[in-house]
Amino acid sequence: MATLQSVERQATRLRAQSGHPVGGARFDWAMVGLSALFLAGLWVDGWAHFHGEVDGSFFTPWHFLFYGAFGTVALFLGYHQVRNVNRGYAFRRALPVGYGLSLLGVGVFALSGFADMIWHTLFGIEGGSEALMSPSHIGLAIGMTWVFAGPVRAAWFRANAERSAHNWANLGPIVIGSSMLVTLAMFFTSYANPVVTPVVLYGRRSASEYQDFGVATILMMAAILTGFILPMVRRWRVPFGTFTLMFTLSTALLTVLNDAFIFIIGAAVAGLVTDVLAARWQPAAGGAWRLLMVTFAAPALYFAGYFATVRVIEGTMPWSIHVWTGAIVIAGMVGTSLALMVMASAAPNRDQPAA
């Protein structure tokens, strides 16, 4: 009997070494929560930079909160990595499927954090957009992106076998994780973001001096927003509330940086309308026009709400009707252009002979 049990334990160990441990929805939701804490730490530090609360030292309360949140994520992943290695899993496969990149992101972030301390010591604390452009901070952004991608990748792989599952329990980690990723991307490009840098509100001068830059920021944000929406709506019937969450969360956090909280209302309304349209059209059900309509509507509605908010703030529209209506339409066209490129790349190559 003892010999049989020994053989069974060895067989279990060999099976473990050949695959990944099972993570499941509980692991994904835990990582979503820890990633949200990590993002909150970044936002506290970002708020301090935007409001002039930093000094010339690396060791600030804001950095303590930011790196403390990172330490919580690192401990969680590190604990499961060591635990599963001790259970017999290979080091490269000791985390559930999708989280290997997150563990690598922890390493990149840690190295970038050490480099950031040296950078601050040598060159001082950055100001304005400098804080988003320094090499050490770009490394921090890459590390955070890889960490946040873990729940999205894991839930995506797990849901591949259940394409009909479209509730929050199954797709929630993908939706919330993608919302945090798009918010992170907008944070690190906030120097060219129309919510953080609303040049349309810079007075009448913006019609001539800043208008071109303002339109460029709108198109850039439209591309970022659609880039995260497109993979989800193309493959899954996303749960109702997806766009409301993504638009509202990203905009609300952006407004924390400059206290322009009124932009949240327009974003929330645009997200709700987009949810209604997506639920009606169902782009994942097939038909190219469905996907093109949703990817046009999402950024176009967002910036329609944006300009409606500008109208409320100013009492008039600083830009001419030609410019602001054109910006809305072109933002939608950016979305459909990305969709067309994805659809074209997924189409079979007719020049290749059949296998």
N, C-alpha and C positions, 0 to 999 in steps of 0.2 A: 504493500500500500504506500509506504514511504517513497519507494522508488517511482511509483506511478505519479504521486504528487510532485515529485521533483521534476519529472519529465514534463508534466503539465505546466509547472511554473516556467521551465525553460522555453517551452513552446510559446507561452504567453509573452515572454520577454522578447523572443525572436519576432513575433507578430508586431509587437510594439515598435521594435526597431525599424520595421519596414514601412511604417505609416506615421500619421500624425495623431496626437491625442484628440479626443472629441471635445470641442468647445461648447457649441450650442448657443441658444439664444441668451442664456443667463450670462455666459462669458461676454458675449457681444454687448449686452446692456450694461454690464459692469464697466467695460471699456468706454462705452458711450458716456457714462456718467463721469468717469475719471478724465476723459478727454474734455468734457464740458468744464470741469474744474481747472484743467490746464489752460483752456481758452480764457476762462475768467481771470486767471493769473496774468496772462498776456495783456488782457484789457485793462487791468489795474495799472500795470506798468505803462501801457500806452496812454491811459488817461493822465498819468503823472507827467509824461513827456509833453503831451498836447497842452497841459495847463501850467507848464513851467514849475512843476513841483520837484524836479530833480536837481541835484547838485553835482559837483565834480567827482563824486565818489561812486565806485561800483557797488559798494555795500550800502544799499538803500532799503527801506521797508518795502518798496515796490518790487525790487529784485528778489527780496526774501520771499514774498508771496508767490511770485512767478516761478522761481526755482524750487520753492517748496511744493507747488502743485506738480511740477515736473518730477520731483522726487517720489511723489505718491504713485504716479504712473510707472516710473522706473521700478519701484519696489514691487508693484503688482505683477508686471511682466517678468521681472527677474525671479520672483518667487516661483512662478509657474514654470519658468524655464529650468531652474535648478531642480524643482520637484519632479518634473517629467524626465529630466536626464537621469535622475536617480532611480526612476521607475523603469529605465531601460530604453527610452527613446533616444535616437541619435540627436546630437546637439543641434543640427540644422533643422530637425523636425520635431523639436521638443515643445513647440507651441501649436495651437490649433491652426488649421489651414487659414492663410490670410494674414497671420500675425508675425511672420518672420520679418516682413518689411518694417513693422512697428518696432520690433526689437532693434533692428538696424537703425531706425530713426532715433531711438533712445541714445545709441552710441554717437550718432552724428550730432545730436543736440548737446550731449555732455561735452564733446570735444569743442563744439562751437562756443559753448558757455565759457569754457576755460580760455579759449581764444578771445572771447569778448572781454573778459577781465583784463587780459594783457592789452588789448586794443584800447580800452578805456584808460588804463594806466599810462600808455604811451601818448595817446592823442586826445584824451579828455572825453567828456560826454557829448554825444552828438546832439544837434539841435534841428528841429523841423524835419524835412525829408531826409536829412543826413542819417537819422536813426533808422531809416528803412533801406538805406543804400550801402551801409558798411558791410564788408565781407563777412564779419562774424555774425551779424544779424541775419544776413541771407542764409548762412549755415543754420541758424536757429529756425528760420522759416522752413527750410528743407526738412529738418528733423521733426518739427511739429507736423508737417504735412504727412510724412510717412507714419507717424504715430496715429494721427486721426484716420488715416486710410485703413487701418486694421479692421475696425468693425464693419466698414463698408465692404471691403474685400471678402471678409469671412461670411457675412450675411449674403453677399452676392453669390458666392460659390455654393453655399448651402441651399439657397433658393432656386438654383438652376434646375433642380429636379422637380420643382413645384412652381412652374411658371404661372399657374392659375391663382396661387396664394397672393392676395393683394391687400391683406389687412396690416394693421400697424404692428401686430405681434411678429410677423414675418419680415416685413419691409421697413419697420421702424428704424432699426440701426442704419440701414442704407439712407433713408430720408434724413434723419437727424445728423448722421455722420457727414453726408454730402452738404447739408446746410452749414455745418461747422467748417467744412473745407472751403466752401465758397466765401464764407465770412473771413476766414484766414487769408484767402487770396486777396480779398478787397482791403483788408487791413494793410497788407504789405504793398499794396498799390494805391494807398489812400492819397498820395500826392497827386494822383490823377483820377480821383473818384468824385463824381458830381455831387454826392451827398456830403462828403467830408470837405471838399473844395468846391462849393457851389458858386462858380464864377458868374452864373446868371444873376446872382444877387449882388454883384459887386457894383451896382449902380448902372447908370446909363452908359458909362464907359465900356461896359462889357459887350455892348452891341457892336463895337468896332475893334477894341483892343484885345478882349479876352474871348470873343465869341468862338473863334476857330478852336482854341484850346478847350473851351467848354463842350463843344460838340464832340471833339476827340475823346474826352473823358466819358461821355455818354456811350459812344460806340465801344470803347474798351470795356466798360462795365457790362454792356449787353453781351459781349463775347464771353466774358468770364461767367456770367449768369447762365447763359445758354449752354456753355461747355459742361456744366454740372447737371443741368436739367436733361439734356439730350439723351445721355445713356440710360437714365431711369425710365423716361417716358417711352423710349423706343422699345425697351424690353419688357417693362412691367406695367401693369395697370396699377399705378401708384394710388395709395389710399387718399381719400378726400381730406384736404387740409395740408397736403404736401407743399403746395406753392404758398399758401398763407403762412406756414411756418418758415419756409426758406426766405421769403421776401421780408417778413416782419422781423425775424431774428437778425438777419444780416443788417438791415437798415437800422434797427433799434440799437445794435451795438455800435454801428458807425456813428450814430448821432450822439452817443456817450462821449465821443472824442471831441465834438465841437458844440455840444449842447443844443443842436438843432432838432429837437425832439418832434417837431411838428411833421417832419417827413415820414414818421412812422405810420401815420394815418393813411396817407396815400398808398404806401407800400402794402399795408394790410388789406385795403380794399382791392388793389390790383391783384394780390395773391388770391383772394377769395373768388374774384371773377374768373381768374385763370383756372382755379380748381373746378368751378362749374363747367367751363368750356372743356377742360380735359376729361371730366367725367362724362360729358356728352359725346365727345368725339372719339375717345378711347384710341389713341394712336398705336398702342401696343397690339390692338386687335387686327392690324393690317391696313394697308391702303396708304400710299405715300402722302396723299393730300391731308390725312389726319395728322401725321407727324409735322408736316410743313405748317399747318394751321396753328398747332400748339406752339411750335418753336418761333413762329412769328408773333403770336399773341402774347406770350410770356414777357419778353423784353418790351414790346410796344405798350402793353398795358402798364408795366412798371413805370415807364417814363411818361405815360399819359398822367398817371397819378402824381409823378414828380412835378410836372409842369402845372398841374392843377394846384398843388401845394404852393408852388412859386407864385401863382396868381393870387392865392389867399394872402400870402405874406406881403407881397408888394402892392396889392390892390390893382395892379396892372401887369402886363407881361413885358419885361424888359427887352426881350428879343422880338423881332418881327414875326408875324404869323408864318412867313415862308420858312424861317429857320426852325422854330420850335416844332411845327407840325412835321417838317422834313426830318428833324432829329428823331421823332417818334417812329416814323415810317422806316428810316434807315436802320434804327435799332432793331426793328422787327426783321428787316432784310438780313441783318447780320445773323440773326437766329436761323432763318431759313437757309442761308448760305452754308452754315455749319452743318445743318441737317442734310443738305444736298451732298456735301462732301462725304459725310458718313455713309449715306445711302449708296453713293457711287463706289466707295471703297469696298462695301459689302457685296456689291453685285458680282456675279460670276464673270470671269474673263472669257469672252467669247472667242478670243484668238487662240486659247489653249485647247488642245484636243481633249476629248473626254477620256477620263481614266478607264 
